[in-house]
Amino acid sequence: MMEFARSEKFSNCVVFILFFNALLLCCVSGIGVNWGTQCTHLLSPTTVVKMLKDNGIQKVKLFDADPNILNALKKTGIQVMVGIPNDMLYTLANSLPAAEKWVSKNVSAHVSSGGVDIRYVAVGNEPFLSTYNGTFEATTLPALVNIQAALTKAGLKKPSDGDFRSNINNLMLQIVKFLSDNGAPFTVNIYPFISLYLDPSFPSEYAFFNGFQSAIVDNGKTYDNVLDANHDTLVWALQKHGYGNLPIIVGEIGWPTDGDKFANLQNAQRFNQGFMSKYVSGKGTPMRPSPIDAYLFSFIDEDNKSIQPGNFERHWGLFYLDGQPKYQLNLGTGRANGLVGASGVDHLAKKWCVLKPSANLNSDQLAPSVSYACQNADCTSLGYGTSCSNLDVKGNISYAFNSYYQVNDQMDSACKFPGLSMVTDKDPSVGTCKFRIMIQTDSAELNGIVGSTTTVFLALVFSLLCNVKF
């Protein structure tokens, strides 16, 4: 969209307007106003916002991203166009990270923190006026491109913009055709948690199912949660290439309970119960209103899983490693009391490996001992925002030692960190941080694959294949 200067003298000068794709369609009708701030004595933002509402103004254009003004516009229902001043164009044109930082601070943060209804970003203000002597001619377009890329990376696009990534588009079309020819579904993993994990400014309420206030309206369809938006992004991508009826299975969906500040029992219960309520109701997505075919991820924690994507990877389970439920969850299976834990599971003895009270914290053996324990066990509950973030230094060391001790079935040799460790029968758990005892299992491993005649199920799992973040 371009806004042409009013004066005929500058009739060939344009202002570049960048669409904020996540919140673009179905804008309110009626006249909007520009809100300038070049005054010697400014009215307070709250006063101006009240004036806007009293006069029935539903759209406002700002010339910069003043945080006080944006805060005053929270939850007002007034649609906002945020401007980028010309003096910022050089920096944004020459640095994609600078553009990403600007979007995170001035767009994503305000959308997520309080529901500012930002619809557009205006990149530059009449940058080609002759009075500027060409100052901004070389930087306007690159700045525009970088801001668009930053918005795209932030996941702020509408589902109908979805398509397969350009670098694998041909390959994807071959795969999709193969699936279609063989009557097989397209299986996609959708993780709203990952969107929040990768970008703390991502609108957190959009990840859940409670009706995100700044819902995305796209071609007459409303998206108030990221599951629907991501699912229908894939639907749009398939539809654009003639495969709009290809069945879709959500192969993995869930929320972890530890290993990150956003991964906790409360968020996991909230997300999974919200999803299950939607699932049980038979409600699909705006583009596919029929019931969703989905698999929760995951049933039981996996304490030996790779943590390359993040420490949360070992904590996706509905159940702990010993088969006990983490929280109440109604799966719609007729069990009113929620999840049913494992029975007949035996634990090892009630003893733990901890740091000796007399241990020397300046010992040369301390750091390598802790590192060895964590590398060969599971310390992912330690760190900022985790279930064990309340531990002090000694507590962290004890947790690492005990994790190694339990993983090694409480062998005496597994609590022999030189001059540092000891076995105790006193539970060192503190608050939310549980020093768990390992379960007893058979030592034999399954070396073969048990099974008989099976049906080959042609399904490919794809994640992050579309241009919108899954």
C-alpha positions as CSV (number, residue, x, y, z in Angstrom):
1,M,0.0,0.0,0.0
2,M,1.3,3.5,-0.8
3,E,0.1,6.8,0.5
4,F,0.7,9.6,-2.0
5,A,1.7,13.1,-0.9
6,R,-1.1,15.6,-1.0
7,S,0.8,18.4,-2.8
8,E,0.9,18.2,-6.6
9,K,4.5,19.4,-6.4
10,F,5.4,16.1,-4.8
11,S,2.8,14.0,-6.7
12,N,5.4,11.4,-7.6
13,C,6.7,11.1,-4.0
14,V,5.4,8.2,-2.0
15,V,5.4,7.0,1.5
16,F,6.1,3.3,1.8
17,I,3.6,1.4,4.1
18,L,4.6,-2.0,5.3
19,F,1.6,-4.3,6.1
20,F,1.7,-5.9,9.5
21,N,0.6,-9.2,8.1
22,A,-0.5,-10.9,11.3
23,L,-3.3,-8.4,11.9
24,L,-4.1,-7.1,8.5
25,L,-7.6,-8.0,7.2
26,C,-11.0,-6.8,8.1
27,C,-9.9,-3.4,9.4
28,V,-12.7,-1.3,10.8
29,S,-14.4,1.3,8.6
30,G,-14.4,5.0,9.3
31,I,-11.9,7.8,9.2
32,G,-8.6,7.5,11.0
33,V,-6.4,10.3,12.4
34,N,-2.7,11.0,12.7
35,W,-1.4,11.5,16.2
36,G,1.6,13.8,16.1
37,T,3.7,14.7,19.2
38,Q,5.8,17.7,18.1
39,C,4.4,20.0,20.7
40,T,5.9,22.2,23.4
41,H,3.2,21.0,25.8
42,L,1.7,17.6,25.2
43,L,-1.6,16.2,26.4
44,S,-1.1,13.0,28.3
45,P,-1.6,9.8,26.2
46,T,-4.5,8.7,28.3
47,T,-6.2,12.0,27.7
48,V,-5.7,11.7,23.9
49,V,-6.9,8.1,23.9
50,K,-10.1,9.2,25.7
51,M,-10.6,11.9,23.1
52,L,-10.2,9.3,20.3
53,K,-12.9,7.1,21.9
54,D,-15.2,10.0,22.7
55,N,-15.1,11.1,19.1
56,G,-15.6,7.6,17.7
57,I,-12.2,7.4,16.2
58,Q,-11.2,3.7,15.6
59,K,-8.0,4.0,13.7
60,V,-4.8,6.0,14.5
61,K,-1.5,6.5,12.8
62,L,1.6,7.2,14.9
63,F,4.8,8.7,13.6
64,D,7.0,6.6,15.9
65,A,6.6,3.8,18.5
66,D,6.3,5.9,21.6
67,P,5.9,3.3,24.4
68,N,3.8,5.6,26.5
69,I,1.3,6.1,23.7
70,L,1.2,2.4,22.8
71,N,0.6,1.5,26.5
72,A,-2.3,4.0,26.5
73,L,-3.8,2.2,23.5
74,K,-3.8,-1.2,25.2
75,K,-7.2,-3.0,25.0
76,T,-8.9,0.0,23.5
77,G,-10.0,-1.6,20.3
78,I,-8.4,1.2,18.4
79,Q,-6.4,0.0,15.4
80,V,-2.8,1.3,15.2
81,M,-0.3,2.1,12.4
82,V,3.1,2.5,13.9
83,G,5.6,4.7,12.1
84,I,9.4,4.4,11.7
85,P,11.0,7.9,11.4
86,N,13.3,8.6,8.5
87,D,16.4,9.0,10.7
88,M,16.1,5.2,11.5
89,L,16.1,4.1,7.9
90,Y,19.9,3.8,7.6
91,T,20.3,1.6,10.6
92,L,17.4,-0.6,9.7
93,A,18.5,-0.9,6.0
94,N,22.0,-2.0,7.0
95,S,21.2,-4.4,9.8
96,L,18.6,-7.2,9.8
97,P,19.3,-7.8,13.6
98,A,18.5,-4.1,14.2
99,A,15.2,-4.6,12.3
100,E,14.4,-7.7,14.3
101,K,15.2,-5.8,17.6
102,W,12.9,-2.9,16.5
103,V,10.0,-5.3,15.7
104,S,10.5,-7.2,18.9
105,K,10.5,-4.0,21.0
106,N,8.0,-1.9,19.2
107,V,5.5,-4.4,17.7
108,S,5.7,-7.9,19.3
109,A,6.1,-6.7,22.8
110,H,3.1,-4.5,22.7
111,V,0.9,-7.0,21.0
112,S,1.8,-9.7,23.6
113,S,1.9,-7.6,26.7
114,G,-1.5,-6.0,26.5
115,G,-3.2,-6.4,23.2
116,V,-2.3,-3.2,21.3
117,D,-4.1,-3.7,18.0
118,I,-1.2,-2.9,15.6
119,R,-2.3,-3.4,12.0
120,Y,0.5,-1.7,10.0
121,V,4.1,-0.5,10.2
122,A,4.8,2.6,8.1
123,V,8.5,2.6,7.0
124,G,9.6,6.1,6.5
125,N,7.6,9.3,6.2
126,E,7.7,11.0,2.8
127,P,11.3,9.9,2.4
128,F,11.6,11.1,-1.2
129,L,10.8,14.7,-0.8
130,S,13.1,16.9,-2.8
131,T,14.0,18.9,0.3
132,Y,15.9,15.7,1.6
133,N,18.2,15.8,-1.4
134,G,18.1,12.1,-1.9
135,T,19.2,11.3,1.6
136,F,16.8,8.4,2.0
137,E,16.6,7.1,-1.5
138,A,19.2,4.3,-1.0
139,T,17.9,3.2,2.4
140,T,14.1,3.2,2.2
141,L,13.7,-0.1,0.2
142,P,16.3,-2.1,2.1
143,A,14.8,-0.9,5.4
144,L,11.4,-2.0,4.2
145,V,12.7,-5.4,3.2
146,N,14.4,-5.9,6.6
147,I,11.4,-4.9,8.6
148,Q,9.2,-7.3,6.5
149,A,11.7,-10.1,7.2
150,A,11.7,-9.2,10.9
151,L,7.9,-9.4,11.0
152,T,8.0,-12.7,9.1
153,K,10.5,-14.1,11.5
154,A,8.4,-13.0,14.5
155,G,5.6,-15.1,13.1
156,L,3.3,-12.2,12.5
157,K,1.7,-13.3,9.3
158,K,-1.7,-14.4,8.4
159,P,-2.5,-18.0,7.5
160,S,-3.4,-17.3,3.9
161,D,0.2,-16.0,3.3
162,G,1.4,-19.6,4.0
163,D,3.4,-21.5,1.5
164,F,6.3,-24.0,1.4
165,R,9.7,-22.5,1.8
166,S,11.1,-21.4,-1.5
167,N,14.3,-23.5,-1.1
168,I,12.4,-26.7,-0.8
169,N,9.2,-25.8,-2.7
170,N,9.8,-28.2,-5.6
171,L,10.7,-31.1,-3.3
172,M,7.7,-30.5,-1.1
173,L,5.4,-30.5,-4.2
174,Q,6.8,-33.9,-5.2
175,I,6.2,-35.2,-1.7
176,V,2.7,-33.8,-1.5
177,K,1.9,-35.3,-4.9
178,F,3.2,-38.7,-3.8
179,L,1.1,-38.6,-0.6
180,S,-2.0,-37.6,-2.6
181,D,-1.5,-40.3,-5.2
182,N,-1.3,-42.9,-2.5
183,G,-4.1,-41.6,-0.3
184,A,-1.8,-40.8,2.5
185,P,-2.1,-37.9,4.9
186,F,0.3,-35.0,5.5
187,T,1.5,-35.2,9.2
188,V,2.6,-31.9,10.8
189,N,4.0,-31.2,14.2
190,I,2.6,-28.0,15.8
191,Y,4.3,-26.6,18.9
192,P,3.0,-23.2,20.1
193,F,5.4,-23.5,23.0
194,I,8.3,-23.4,20.5
195,S,7.1,-20.1,19.2
196,L,7.1,-18.6,22.7
197,Y,10.5,-20.2,23.5
198,L,12.2,-18.8,20.4
199,D,10.7,-15.3,20.9
200,P,9.7,-14.1,24.4
201,S,7.8,-11.3,22.8
202,F,5.5,-13.7,21.0
203,P,2.0,-13.0,22.2
204,S,1.8,-15.6,25.0
205,E,-2.0,-15.7,25.2
206,Y,-2.1,-16.6,21.5
207,A,-0.5,-19.9,22.4
208,F,-3.5,-21.0,24.5
209,F,-7.2,-21.5,23.9
210,N,-8.8,-18.7,25.9
211,G,-9.6,-16.4,23.0
212,F,-6.7,-14.1,22.2
213,Q,-8.0,-10.5,22.3
214,S,-6.2,-9.3,19.2
215,A,-7.4,-12.2,17.1
216,I,-6.2,-12.4,13.5
217,V,-9.0,-12.0,10.9
218,D,-8.0,-13.5,7.6
219,N,-10.4,-13.7,4.7
220,G,-13.4,-13.6,7.0
221,K,-12.0,-16.3,9.3
222,T,-11.0,-15.5,12.9
223,Y,-7.9,-17.0,14.5
224,D,-7.6,-16.6,18.3
225,N,-5.0,-19.3,18.9
226,V,-1.8,-20.3,17.2
227,L,-2.8,-23.9,16.6
228,D,-5.6,-22.9,14.3
229,A,-3.4,-20.4,12.5
230,N,-0.5,-22.8,12.0
231,H,-2.7,-25.6,10.9
232,D,-4.5,-23.4,8.4
233,T,-1.2,-22.0,7.1
234,L,-0.5,-25.5,5.9
235,V,-4.0,-25.8,4.5
236,W,-3.4,-22.7,2.5
237,A,-0.1,-23.9,1.3
238,L,-1.6,-27.2,0.1
239,Q,-4.6,-25.4,-1.4
240,K,-2.4,-23.0,-3.5
241,H,-0.8,-26.0,-5.2
242,G,-4.0,-27.9,-5.9
243,Y,-4.0,-30.2,-2.9
244,G,-6.6,-28.5,-0.7
245,N,-8.3,-31.8,0.2
246,L,-5.2,-33.7,1.3
247,P,-5.9,-35.1,4.8
248,I,-3.8,-33.5,7.7
249,I,-2.8,-35.2,10.9
250,V,-1.3,-33.3,13.8
251,G,1.4,-35.8,14.6
252,E,2.7,-34.0,17.7
253,I,1.2,-31.3,19.9
254,G,1.9,-30.6,23.6
255,W,3.6,-28.5,26.2
256,P,6.7,-29.3,28.3
257,T,6.7,-29.0,32.1
258,D,10.3,-28.1,32.9
259,G,13.6,-26.9,31.4
260,D,12.5,-23.4,30.5
261,K,10.8,-20.5,32.2
262,F,7.7,-21.0,30.0
263,A,7.8,-24.8,30.6
264,N,5.9,-25.5,33.8
265,L,3.1,-27.6,35.2
266,Q,0.6,-24.7,35.1
267,N,1.2,-23.8,31.4
268,A,1.3,-27.4,30.3
269,Q,-2.0,-28.2,32.1
270,R,-3.6,-25.1,30.7
271,F,-2.5,-25.8,27.1
272,N,-3.2,-29.5,27.0
273,Q,-6.6,-29.1,28.7
274,G,-7.5,-26.3,26.3
275,F,-6.5,-28.4,23.4
276,M,-8.4,-31.5,24.7
277,S,-11.5,-29.4,25.3
278,K,-11.3,-28.3,21.7
279,Y,-10.6,-31.8,20.5
280,V,-13.4,-33.4,22.5
281,S,-15.9,-30.8,21.2
282,G,-15.2,-31.9,17.7
283,K,-14.2,-28.4,16.7
284,G,-11.7,-28.1,14.0
285,T,-10.0,-25.0,12.5
286,P,-11.5,-22.2,10.5
287,M,-10.4,-23.8,7.2
288,R,-11.0,-27.4,8.3
289,P,-14.0,-27.3,10.7
290,S,-14.2,-31.1,11.0
291,P,-12.6,-32.8,14.0
292,I,-8.8,-32.7,14.2
293,D,-6.8,-36.0,14.0
294,A,-4.0,-35.5,16.5
295,Y,-1.5,-37.2,18.8
296,L,-0.5,-35.6,22.1
297,F,3.2,-35.3,22.7
298,S,4.2,-37.0,24.9
299,F,2.9,-39.7,27.1
300,I,5.9,-40.3,29.4
301,D,9.0,-38.2,30.0
302,E,12.2,-39.2,28.3
303,D,15.2,-38.4,30.4
304,N,17.8,-39.5,27.8
305,K,16.4,-37.5,24.9
306,S,18.7,-35.1,23.1
307,I,18.6,-31.6,24.5
308,Q,20.0,-29.9,21.5
309,P,16.7,-28.1,20.8
310,G,16.5,-27.1,24.5
311,N,16.5,-28.4,28.0
312,F,12.7,-28.8,27.9
313,E,13.0,-31.7,25.5
314,R,13.1,-34.2,28.3
315,H,9.9,-32.9,29.9
316,W,7.0,-33.2,27.4
317,G,5.3,-36.1,29.1
318,L,1.9,-36.2,30.7
319,F,3.5,-38.6,33.1
320,Y,6.8,-38.6,35.0
321,L,9.3,-41.3,34.3
322,D,7.7,-43.5,37.0
323,G,4.3,-43.3,35.3
324,Q,2.7,-40.9,37.7
325,P,0.6,-38.1,36.3
326,K,2.0,-34.6,36.5
327,Y,-1.4,-32.8,36.7
328,Q,-5.1,-33.4,36.2
329,L,-6.1,-33.7,32.6
330,N,-9.5,-34.8,31.2
331,L,-8.8,-36.7,27.9
332,G,-12.5,-37.1,27.2
333,T,-12.3,-40.8,27.7
334,G,-15.0,-41.0,30.4
335,R,-12.6,-41.0,33.3
336,A,-13.9,-38.3,35.6
337,N,-10.8,-38.4,37.8
338,G,-8.4,-37.5,35.0
339,L,-5.2,-39.3,34.2
340,V,-4.6,-42.8,35.7
341,G,-1.0,-43.5,36.7
342,A,1.0,-46.7,36.4
343,S,0.5,-49.4,39.0
344,G,3.0,-52.0,40.3
345,V,6.0,-49.8,39.7
346,D,8.8,-50.2,42.2
347,H,11.3,-47.6,43.1
348,L,14.8,-48.0,44.3
349,A,15.6,-47.4,48.0
350,K,14.9,-44.0,49.5
351,K,18.4,-42.7,49.4
352,W,20.1,-39.9,47.6
353,C,23.6,-38.8,46.6
354,V,24.4,-35.2,47.7
355,L,27.2,-32.8,48.4
356,K,29.0,-33.5,51.6
357,P,28.6,-30.7,54.2
358,S,32.3,-30.7,54.6
359,A,33.1,-30.5,50.9
360,N,35.5,-27.9,49.7
361,L,33.7,-25.7,47.1
362,N,37.1,-24.5,45.8
363,S,38.2,-28.0,45.0
364,D,39.7,-28.5,41.6
365,Q,37.5,-31.6,41.3
366,L,34.2,-29.8,41.8
367,A,33.6,-28.4,38.3
368,P,34.6,-31.4,36.3
369,S,32.6,-33.7,38.7
370,V,29.4,-31.7,38.2
371,S,30.0,-31.5,34.5
372,Y,30.5,-35.2,34.3
373,A,27.4,-35.9,36.3
374,C,25.2,-33.7,34.1
375,Q,26.7,-35.0,30.9
376,N,25.8,-38.5,31.9
377,A,22.5,-38.0,33.6
378,D,19.8,-35.3,33.5
379,C,20.3,-31.7,34.9
380,T,17.7,-30.1,32.8
381,S,15.6,-29.1,35.8
382,L,18.4,-26.7,36.9
383,G,18.6,-23.1,35.6
384,Y,16.6,-19.9,35.4
385,G,12.8,-20.4,35.5
386,T,13.0,-24.1,36.0
387,S,11.5,-26.2,38.8
388,C,14.8,-26.2,40.6
389,S,15.7,-22.5,40.1
390,N,15.2,-22.1,43.8
391,L,18.3,-24.1,44.7
392,D,21.5,-22.5,45.8
393,V,25.0,-23.5,44.6
394,K,25.2,-26.4,47.0
395,G,21.7,-27.6,46.0
396,N,22.6,-27.5,42.3
397,I,25.7,-29.6,43.0
398,S,23.6,-32.1,45.0
399,Y,21.0,-32.3,42.3
400,A,23.6,-33.1,39.7
401,F,25.2,-35.8,41.9
402,N,21.9,-37.4,42.7
403,S,20.8,-37.5,39.1
404,Y,23.9,-39.4,38.1
405,Y,23.4,-41.7,41.1
406,Q,19.8,-42.5,40.3
407,V,20.5,-43.0,36.5
408,N,23.1,-45.6,37.5
409,D,20.7,-47.5,39.8
410,Q,22.2,-46.2,43.0
411,M,25.4,-48.1,42.5
412,D,27.9,-47.3,45.3
413,S,30.5,-46.3,42.7
414,A,28.0,-43.7,41.3
415,C,28.4,-41.6,44.5
416,K,32.1,-41.5,44.7
417,F,32.9,-38.0,43.5
418,P,36.3,-37.4,45.1
419,G,35.9,-35.8,48.5
420,L,32.6,-34.2,47.5
421,S,29.7,-36.6,47.8
422,M,27.9,-38.8,50.2
423,V,24.7,-40.9,50.4
424,T,21.9,-39.8,52.6
425,D,18.4,-41.1,53.5
426,K,17.1,-37.6,54.1
427,D,15.1,-36.3,51.0
428,P,16.9,-33.2,49.8
429,S,13.9,-32.0,47.8
430,V,13.0,-28.3,48.2
431,G,9.7,-26.8,47.2
432,T,9.0,-27.5,43.5
433,C,12.5,-29.1,43.1
434,K,12.1,-32.8,43.5
435,F,15.2,-35.1,43.9
436,R,13.6,-38.1,42.3
437,I,14.4,-41.7,43.0
438,M,14.8,-44.0,40.0
439,I,12.4,-46.9,39.2
440,Q,13.4,-50.5,39.2
441,T,13.5,-51.9,35.7
442,D,14.7,-55.1,34.0
443,S,18.3,-54.9,32.8
444,A,17.6,-56.7,29.5
445,E,17.1,-54.5,26.5
446,L,14.8,-55.2,23.6
447,N,17.0,-55.9,20.7
448,G,14.3,-56.9,18.2
449,I,11.2,-55.4,16.9
450,V,8.1,-57.1,18.1
451,G,5.3,-57.3,15.6
452,S,3.5,-59.2,12.9
453,T,1.7,-58.1,9.8
454,T,1.3,-54.4,9.8
455,T,-0.2,-51.9,7.4
456,V,2.2,-49.5,5.9
457,F,1.1,-46.0,6.8
458,L,2.4,-43.5,4.4
459,A,2.9,-40.3,6.4
460,L,5.6,-37.8,6.5
461,V,6.2,-35.6,9.5
462,F,7.0,-32.0,8.6
463,S,7.7,-29.2,11.0
464,L,8.6,-25.6,10.2
465,L,8.1,-26.1,6.4
466,C,5.8,-23.1,5.9
467,N,6.7,-19.5,6.0
468,V,4.9,-19.0,9.3
469,K,6.6,-20.2,12.5
470,F,5.1,-23.5,13.9
